[in-house]
Amino acid sequence: MRNLIPIALVSMLLACGGGDPAPADAPEPAAAAADASDAGTRAATIAKEVRAAPGDVDAILKKHGLNTEEFEALLYEVAASSELSAKYLAALDS
């Protein structure tokens, strides 16, 4: 059951196509923006690995320095941003 959560979140993200764009008047700090710019690609890389080996979710997450809760948070971050969602989908298709 625990392994199904990341798979379900990845599926949900793909089905929804991302979230609402952030308000234009809410700038991100530069450091957070730099880290966030890679979030979509990072999430897609992990999602591809999970899709290829769903029984190895814990090992895949550990390899990427994440636990289940942190991966879920990453997916929610990507889903909340149309820019990150676009990067996620582009990386998932490559």
C-alpha positions as CSV (number, residue, x, y, z in Angstrom):
1,M,0.0,0.0,0.0
2,R,2.8,2.4,0.9
3,N,4.3,2.0,-2.6
4,L,1.1,2.9,-4.2
5,I,1.0,6.5,-2.9
6,P,3.8,7.8,-5.1
7,I,2.4,5.9,-8.1
8,A,-1.0,7.4,-7.4
9,L,0.4,10.9,-7.1
10,V,2.3,10.6,-10.4
11,S,-0.8,9.3,-12.1
12,M,-2.9,12.2,-10.6
13,L,-0.3,14.7,-11.8
14,L,-0.4,13.3,-15.3
15,A,-4.2,13.2,-15.4
16,C,-4.6,16.8,-14.0
17,G,-1.9,18.3,-16.2
18,G,-0.6,20.6,-13.4
19,G,-2.1,23.3,-11.2
20,D,-3.1,26.9,-11.4
21,P,-0.3,29.3,-12.1
22,A,1.2,31.3,-9.2
23,P,0.0,34.9,-8.8
24,A,2.2,37.3,-10.8
25,D,2.8,39.5,-7.7
26,A,4.3,36.6,-5.6
27,P,8.0,36.5,-6.5
28,E,10.1,33.6,-5.2
29,P,13.5,34.2,-3.5
30,A,16.4,33.6,-5.9
31,A,17.7,30.5,-4.1
32,A,14.2,28.9,-3.9
33,A,13.7,29.7,-7.6
34,A,16.9,28.0,-8.6
35,D,16.1,24.9,-6.6
36,A,12.5,24.9,-7.9
37,S,13.5,25.1,-11.5
38,D,14.9,21.6,-11.3
39,A,11.9,20.2,-9.4
40,G,9.9,19.2,-12.5
41,T,12.7,17.4,-14.1
42,R,13.8,15.7,-10.9
43,A,10.2,14.5,-10.2
44,A,9.9,13.2,-13.7
45,T,13.2,11.3,-13.5
46,I,12.0,9.6,-10.3
47,A,8.6,9.0,-11.7
48,K,10.1,7.2,-14.7
49,E,12.1,5.0,-12.5
50,V,9.1,4.2,-10.3
51,R,7.0,3.4,-13.3
52,A,9.7,1.0,-14.6
53,A,10.1,-0.7,-11.2
54,P,7.1,-0.1,-9.0
55,G,8.3,-2.8,-6.5
56,D,11.5,-0.8,-5.9
57,V,9.9,2.5,-4.8
58,D,11.7,2.8,-1.5
59,A,15.1,2.0,-3.0
60,I,14.5,4.5,-5.9
61,L,13.5,7.2,-3.5
62,K,16.5,6.5,-1.3
63,K,18.8,6.7,-4.3
64,H,17.5,10.2,-4.9
65,G,17.7,11.2,-1.2
66,L,14.0,11.2,-0.6
67,N,11.5,9.4,1.5
68,T,7.8,8.9,0.5
69,E,6.6,12.0,2.2
70,E,9.3,14.2,0.6
71,F,8.5,12.7,-2.8
72,E,4.8,13.5,-2.3
73,A,5.8,17.1,-1.3
74,L,7.9,17.4,-4.5
75,L,5.0,16.2,-6.6
76,Y,2.6,18.6,-5.0
77,E,5.1,21.4,-5.6
78,V,5.3,20.5,-9.3
79,A,1.5,20.2,-9.5
80,A,1.0,23.6,-8.0
81,S,3.0,25.3,-10.7
82,S,2.1,25.4,-14.4
83,E,5.8,26.0,-15.3
84,L,7.1,23.1,-13.2
85,S,4.2,20.9,-14.5
86,A,5.3,21.7,-18.1
87,K,8.9,20.8,-17.3
88,Y,7.7,17.6,-15.6
89,L,5.6,16.5,-18.6
90,A,8.4,17.4,-21.1
91,A,10.9,15.4,-19.1
92,L,8.5,12.5,-18.6
93,D,8.0,12.3,-22.4
94,S,11.8,12.4,-23.2
